[in-house]
């Protein structure tokens, strides 16, 4: 799992690549919280274009990001989710919670 963050103003983009399983999710959540706290964004984009596998731990990543951004009065969007990851997130109903692009 690799994660790259880029902030521009109050917009934070987090690009995640590799496998998002229960081992990787812990690290993603730790780093995500650190970057959100540093930037205090109004908009968070989770770019999943480089994700090669996702299990239900990916659901927790998106939900926790959404809850944190709700605390800040911001929004979350998921971009470039590959088909397998998109299916996992869709089965959990996350398309009702966050915007998918």
C-alpha positions in Angstrom: 0.0 0.0 0.0 1.2 3.4 -0.9 -0.4 6.8 -0.2 0.3 10.2 -1.6 -1.3 13.4 -0.4 -1.5 16.7 -2.1 -3.1 19.8 -0.6 -4.1 22.9 -2.5 -5.8 25.5 -0.4 -8.5 23.7 1.6 -8.7 20.8 -0.8 -6.9 17.5 0.1 -6.4 14.7 -2.4 -5.2 11.3 -1.2 -4.1 8.8 -3.8 -4.1 5.3 -2.6 -2.4 2.4 -4.4 -1.8 -1.2 -3.8 -4.0 -3.5 -1.7 -6.5 -2.1 0.8 -6.9 -4.9 3.4 -7.1 -4.9 7.1 -3.3 -4.5 7.5 -3.1 -1.5 5.1 -6.3 0.1 6.3 -4.8 0.9 9.8 -1.9 2.7 8.2 -4.2 4.5 5.7 -6.5 5.7 8.5 -3.5 6.9 10.6 -2.0 8.9 7.8 -5.4 10.1 6.6 -6.2 11.5 10.0 -2.8 13.2 10.3 -3.2 14.9 6.9 -6.8 16.0 7.5 -5.8 17.5 10.9 -2.9 19.3 9.2 -4.9 20.7 6.3 -8.4 21.0 7.8 -9.8 20.6 4.3 -13.3 21.5 3.1 -13.0 18.9 0.3 -11.3 15.5 0.5 -10.8 13.4 -2.7 -9.9 9.8 -2.3 -8.3 8.7 -5.5 -8.4 4.9 -5.7 -7.1 4.6 -9.2 -4.1 2.7 -8.1 -5.9 0.2 -5.8 -5.3 -3.4 -6.9 -7.5 -5.1 -4.3 -10.0 -3.9 -1.6 -11.8 -5.9 1.0 -14.3 -4.6 3.5 -11.6 -2.6 5.3 -11.8 -0.2 2.4 -15.4 0.5 3.5 -14.1 1.6 6.9 -11.6 3.9 5.3 -14.3 5.7 3.3 -16.7 5.8 6.2 -14.2 7.2 8.7 -13.1 9.8 6.1 -16.7 10.8 5.7 -17.3 11.1 9.4 -14.2 13.2 9.9 -15.1 15.5 7.1 -18.7 15.8 8.5 -17.0 17.1 11.7 -15.3 19.7 9.6 -18.3 20.6 7.6 -16.6 19.3 4.5 -17.3 16.7 1.8 -15.8 13.5 0.4 -15.6 12.2 -3.1 -14.2 9.0 -4.4 -12.4 9.1 -7.7 -11.2 6.5 -10.2 -12.3 3.4 -8.1 -11.4 0.3 -10.1 -14.3 -2.2 -10.7 -13.5 -4.6 -7.9 -13.1 -1.7 -5.3 -16.2 0.0 -6.7 -18.3 -3.2 -6.2 -17.1 -3.5 -2.5 -18.0 0.1 -1.8 -21.3 0.0 -3.7 -22.5 -3.2 -1.9 -22.1 -1.2 1.4 -24.3 1.6 0.0 -21.5 4.2 0.1 -22.7 5.8 -3.1 -25.5 7.3 -0.9 -23.0 8.8 1.5 -20.2 10.1 -0.8 -19.9 11.2 -4.4 -18.3 8.8 -6.8 -16.5 10.1 -9.9 
